[in-house]
Amino acid sequence: MLFYSTAREVSTEKAITAIRRLQDEAGCVIRSQAPVMRGINDDPEVWAEKWRAEVKHGIVPYYLFVARDTGARDFFDVPLYKAQQLYADAIRSTSGLCRTARGPSMSCTPGKVEVVGVQMVNDVPAFVLRFLQCRNADWIGRVFFAKYDEKAVWFDDLEPLEGMELPWTEEGLPKPVPGMPWKDAALAAP
């Protein structure tokens, strides 16, 4: 897994030589992922160009993700609505070979949550979200909604729509899927 933030990082002679050695000599299939960061790659054309350059060199685009709070993250934060809009604009301007990238996603306590989009739900703007991975496997792929908030930058910032619940507890663990039995194995790490 490579962490390239821009196409520039995959364009140097040293980088290309290293990529070729991993592919040709070690037989590696290389995928790439990177966080979206304000002032660095918070532009759809930067992502589209990065994905095109990666595909050109046999790298499979994998994730555009939202960085965890690991310190001085605030400086680089991109709101979730902007990250999703950026992803959608970037993916639309690439070929199908680049469209293996998912995003924006957040690796958080309940699992890996993808921000699928924004839509009106009962006349209220809402984030459309889904689990790509989850401690409770019954939630994988299921869509759920949260209040649209232009300031939200992480899953902790999300609030449920009126009359709905978010699918995780205060401790961050996934709740049982309504109508599906809770499985003890679901508490195991994904």
Secondary structure as GFF3:
##gff-version 3
##sequence-region A 1 190
A	DSSP	three_ten_helix	7	10	.	.	.	ID=ss1
A	DSSP	alpha_helix	13	20	.	.	.	ID=ss2
A	DSSP	pi_helix	21	25	.	.	.	ID=ss3
A	DSSP	beta_strand	31	35	.	.	.	ID=ss4
A	DSSP	alpha_helix	44	56	.	.	.	ID=ss5
A	DSSP	beta_strand	60	65	.	.	.	ID=ss6
A	DSSP	three_ten_helix	73	76	.	.	.	ID=ss7
A	DSSP	alpha_helix	80	92	.	.	.	ID=ss8
A	DSSP	three_ten_helix	96	98	.	.	.	ID=ss9
A	DSSP	beta_strand	102	108	.	.	.	ID=ss10
A	DSSP	beta_strand	111	121	.	.	.	ID=ss11
A	DSSP	beta_strand	124	134	.	.	.	ID=ss12
A	DSSP	three_ten_helix	137	139	.	.	.	ID=ss13
A	DSSP	beta_strand	143	147	.	.	.	ID=ss14
A	DSSP	three_ten_helix	155	157	.	.	.	ID=ss15
A	DSSP	three_ten_helix	184	187	.	.	.	ID=ss16
###
